[in-house]
Amino acid sequence: MSAARQVVVEADGGSRGNPGPAGYGAVVIDPATGEPLAEAAEYIGVATNNVAEYRGLIAGLTAAKALFPDAGDALRVHVRMDSKLVVEQMSGRWKIKHPDMKPLAARAAAVLPPSSVTYEWIPRAQNKHADRLANEAMDAGRDGRQWEASASTAALDAPARTVTAPPPVQGPPGDQAAGAAKARAALAAARGAADTLFPVPEPGVPDTTVPAAPTAPAAPAPGQPAGSASRKAGAPQTGWGSAPDLGAPATLVLLRHGETALTPEKRFSGSGGTDPELSATGRGQAGRAAEHFAALGTVQEIVSSPLRRCRETAAAVAGRLGLDVRIDEGLRETDFGVWEGLTFGEVRERYADDLTAWLASPDTAPTGGGESFAEVAERVAAARDRIVARYAGRTVLLVTHVTPIKTLVRLALGAPPEALFRMELSAASISTVAYYADGNASVRLLNDTSHLR
């Protein structure tokens, strides 16, 4: 029997227009040293992002198989991609509905036995090598030629790879708090049953707004009662209550800003548009929210998005409670690109293909260089971690927007990205999520508007 061989494949694809001129890139990496063993890239003509991403996956798996033709079933490949769509579909967690994706997924699955391949979503910043290869391929196609390995400089732009044990479940999109993932990895190691094969770096986001506090203790595995991580595996706590040694949670009260002139018309209003002020209705909503929180007497801190509509809402509450407002850039709304100020119907009429792609994949950005939901999830999760660390045991009012609030709720529930389209959030509504010291989260309230009646 052949000796086991382990490699990492990083793959990516891109389209300049979606659909438009497209290309893919893939690199096979030695997991022990982080060194690239093989590269592949190709200009594929006019295609969508998702088609190019699947083509990159197929090329990466094919290159890995070609490196070790005699390994047979002993070859183990860990695929890392920043396409949540491809990772979830190839992992079997999402159904493949698009007719163009089904044959590509079948081709990818046929390269190696399914049991030999594992998949992991990574942030785009960790997939620079494959991304650079894909862009080199697209540049070559623009110039009327094909990509040549001898001319590639993609490896020079690749991030340094650190050999560390990965959590079995990565961060956003689609996971609970990062602390819970770390705890699952620690518990799996203690049981001698690691869930992944290969070392990969853990994503890190620099703290630019709120000073960090010491790292919180790790969390129990999903379904395991809070507080049991510190106990021996054979003696878990029973019941749903939190353990006394966890202390009071950091409670994030999520207040959506009051109405602007764009809100009743349901226009895209993100961080790349006109930054509108509150309307008269919105100022009234902010005032009622302020009275509500004054009556409760529970809010101890206020943190706001930098956008004007949130700062005005936060100021109304802060003035009533006698608190200061801290600004965190991570709480701003999505940048909706050229869709800013348009209704959904207007976007459908003008940018139908782009809108369809955006609705289908969290990795797709709005037309004109806006932010994808995956990028927003990374930013919001980083803000969440900063705030929870700084205000452990306190009740913090976050004045923010639709997408950040939905994202915080989605991540707390461990729900998939499409859950964003299944939540309703009214102007000046209140939602609440509590975060315990072990990394677990509890959604306590969603879209409450009783204070506005």
C-alpha positions, -999 to +999 in steps of 0.1 A: +000+000+000+013+035-009+024+058+018-001+085+027+006+118+009-010+151+022-012+183+002-032+215+004-049+230-027-058+267-028-080+277-057-098+308-070-115+321-101-126+355-112-147+372-139-143+408-150-180+415-155-197+384-141-201+372-168-171+386-185-135+377-193-127+350-168-098+330-155-088+307-127-057+299-106-047+271-083-017+261-063-007+229-046+011+234-013+032+212+009+014+214+043+046+207+063+066+236+048+041+259+032+060+257-001+042+256-034+046+223-053+026+232-085+007+260-100-021+261-126-039+290-142-059+295-174-079+322-192-113+305-200-131+332-221-164+347-210-178+331-178-192+339-144-172+340-111-187+308-100-178+289-131-142+302-129-140+292-092-151+256-100-126+255-129-099+265-105-109+237-081-108+211-108-074+223-120-061+223-084-073+187-077-060+175-111-026+191-104-024+174-069-033+140-084-006+145-111+020+151-085+015+118-069+001+094-096+010+063-076-005+075-043-040+062-052-064+063-022-035+073+001-035+108-013-053+133+010-061+168-003-074+197+018-090+224-004-090+260+008-111+285-011-127+319-005-158+308-024-184+298+002-206+286-026-181+260-039-170+249-005-205+244+008-217+226-023-187+203-026-190+195+011-225+185+005-241+210+028-257+231+000-277+218-029-264+225-064-293+242-082-277+261-110-275+240-142-240+254-150-227+243-117-239+207-117-215+193-144-186+213-129-192+199-095-194+164-109-161+169-127-145+181-095-159+151-075-146+127-101-109+137-099-103+120-065-124+098-043-147+120-022-132+106+010-098+119+000-108+155-002-118+180+026-129+216+021-124+247+041-136+283+035-109+310+041-111+348+039-100+363+006-069+377+022-056+342+028-061+331-008-038+357-024-017+332-043-045+316-062-062+350-067-030+364-082-028+334-105-064+339-116-057+376-123-025+367-142-046+344-164-072+371-170-045+396-179-030+371-204-064+367-220-068+404-223-036+405-242-046+377-265-023+350-250-025+322-224-009+322-190+026+308-187+040+293-155+075+306-163+063+342-163+042+340-131+051+361-101+021+350-080+042+331-055+060+364-047+028+379-035+016+349-015+012+353+022+035+335+046+020+302+057+022+293+094+019+257+105-007+256+133-036+234+142-068+246+125-102+248+142-126+222+126-150+250+118-137+284+105-151+318+113-176+338+092-195+333+070-217+306+086-202+299+120-208+309+157-183+330+176-147+323+170-142+312+206-166+283+201-146+270+171-114+271+191-130+251+219-143+225+194-107+221+182-094+218+217-120+192+227-114+172+195-077+171+203-083+160+238-104+131+225-076+122+201-099+128+171-088+158+151-114+168+125-091+181+099-059+168+083-038+198+075-023+229+093-036+263+081-033+298+096-061+311+116-076+344+103-067+375+123-081+411+120-061+440+134-079+461+161-081+497+149-110+510+169-117+494+203-087+483+225-086+446+230-090+428+263-075+395+273-088+366+252-119+349+266-117+312+276-126+286+250-162+274+244-177+239+247-186+219+216-220+225+199-248+209+220-226+207+250-238+229+280-221+261+287-193+259+312-184+223+305-152+230+286-133+232+319-146+199+332-134+165+323-150+150+292-168+124+313-187+148+335-206+174+315-230+198+331-266+190+324-294+215+316-295+247+295-285+272+321-251+289+320-225+279+345-219+303+374-182+304+367-188+320+333-200+352+349-224+377+333-224+378+295-216+407+273-250+417+261-252+435+228-285+454+223-287+460+186-306+491+176-312+498+139-311+535+132-343+555+126-358+562+092-342+584+066-358+597+034-346+565+016-361+540+042-398+541+032-389+537-004-367+506+004-337+519-015-302+505-011-286+528+014-251+516+025-218+531+033-210+541-003-238+565-009-250+599+003-249+592+040-284+606+046-296+622+078-326+610+099-360+622+086-386+638+110-400+603+114-366+589+121-359+615+148-391+607+165-382+570+164-348+578+180-365+598+207-389+569+215-360+545+216-342+568+240-372+569+264-374+531+262-338+526+272-341+552+299-370+534+314-352+501+313-320+515+329-299+486+316-277+501+289-242+509+302-222+517+270-231+529+235-211+521+203-223+534+170-216+530+133-198+561+119-226+568+094-247+599+101-281+582+106-266+560+133-247+588+150-279+609+152-299+579+166-271+571+191-268+608+201-305+609+210-302+578+233-268+590+248-283+624+256-311+608+275-289+583+293-260+606+300-235+583+282-208+589+257-208+573+222-179+553+209-176+549+171-166+516+155-160+515+118-168+478+117-204+486+123-210+505+091-235+493+065-225+473+034-211+493+005-236+486-022-215+500-051-235+516-079-267+502-064-267+529-038-299+549-039-317+524-062-347+502-054-345+465-057-367+467-088-344+493-104-313+471-097-331+441-113-339+462-144-304+476-148-281+449-134-301+417-136-272+393-140-252+410-112-282+409-089-288+372-095-252+364-088-252+385-056-283+368-043-268+334-051-234+338-034-221+356-003-188+361-021-203+382-049-201+420-045-227+445-059-220+461-092-192+487-092-169+474-065-191+472-034-187+447-006-198+411-006-217+397+023-186+375+031-165+406+034-191+423+056-193+392+078-155+393+084-156+430+093-187+427+116-173+396+134-141+415+141-160+444+156-181+420+176-150+403+190-134+437+200-166+449+217-173+416+235-137+415+248-138+451+259-172+451+276-173+416+291-202+414+316-218+447+305-248+457+284-238+476+253-261+494+229-249+490+193-265+515+169-260+501+135-277+490+102-297+461+087-268+440+074-246+442+105-275+433+128-286+404+106-250+392+104-245+393+141-277+373+146-268+349+118-234+342+132-247+337+167-271+311+154-245+294+132-269+300+103-259+300+066-255+332+046-289+329+029-304+335+064-298+372+058-327+372+033-350+355+058-350+382+086-371+413+088-356+444+105-377+475+109-363+510+113-354+517+150-361+480+159-343+463+187-326+429+187-304+414+214-275+388+215-256+378+247-221+365+245-207+343+273-171+340+283-168+306+267-176+320+232-211+308+230-239+332+220-276+334+228-301+353+206-327+368+230-347+393+209-352+400+172-369+430+155-388+443+185-407+475+177-431+476+207-413+508+220-424+527+188-462+521+193 
